Amino acid sequence: MKVESNIKFKKLANARVNKAIKLIKLIGNLSNKSHYSYSKKQSKQIIDALQQEINYVKNKFNNPSGGREVKDFEID
């Protein structure tokens, strides 16, 4: 049971982390000033939201029983 659980974890972790990396790269494409116009405040909001989510994931792995309020990101 434990081995099967770890195999499932590895499979899902690989898929989800790779998907997250691809999506983060797409967010990075938004930094291209020749295609998009944005303020420093807007770029900071994006970076802060991503960093907050990374911090949350770190805390979840260190304390798996912790919960949190779900709030969708919306740029000003």
N, C-alpha and C positions, 0 to 999 in steps of 0.2 A: 504494500500500500504506500509506504513512504517513498520508494523508488519511483512508482508511477506518478505520485504527486509532484516529485521533483522534475520528472520528464515533462509533465504538463506545464509546470512553472517555466522551465527553460524555453519550451516552444512558444508559450504566450509572451514571455519577456522578450525574446528575440523579435517576434513579430511587432509587438507594441513599441518597443524602443526604436526599432528601425523606422516604423511609421512616424513616430514623434520626431525623429531626426529629419526625415524628409519634409515634414510640415514646418519645422523650425527653419529649414533652409528656404522654404517658400516665403516665410515671413521675412527672412533676411533679404530676399529679392525686393521687398518693398522699400529698401533703403536706397534704391537706384533713383537719384535725383533727376535723371534725364527722362524718367517715366512717371514719377510721382512727386507730389508736392506735400510736404508735411512740416509741422513745427517741431522744435526741440521737445516741447511738452508732450506732443503725441508720440514721438519716438521713445521718450522716457516712460510713458504709460505702457507701451508695449513691452519694453525691457523689464519694467517693474512687475508687470503681470506674469511674465514668464518666470522671472526669478522667484516670485512668491509661490508659484506652482512647484518649482524645483525644490524650494525649501519645504513645502508641504510634503512632497514625496519623500524627501530625506527623513522628515519626522515620522512619517508613516512606517518606514522601514525600521526606524529606531524604536518606535512605540506603536506596534500594529493595532492596538485596541483604541487608539485615538480617533476621534471623529472631527468633522468640521462642517461649517455651513457652505453650501454650494452657491456660488455667485458667478454669473456669466460675465465675461469681459465685454466692455463697450467703451470705445474710444470717444473722447470729447471732440 
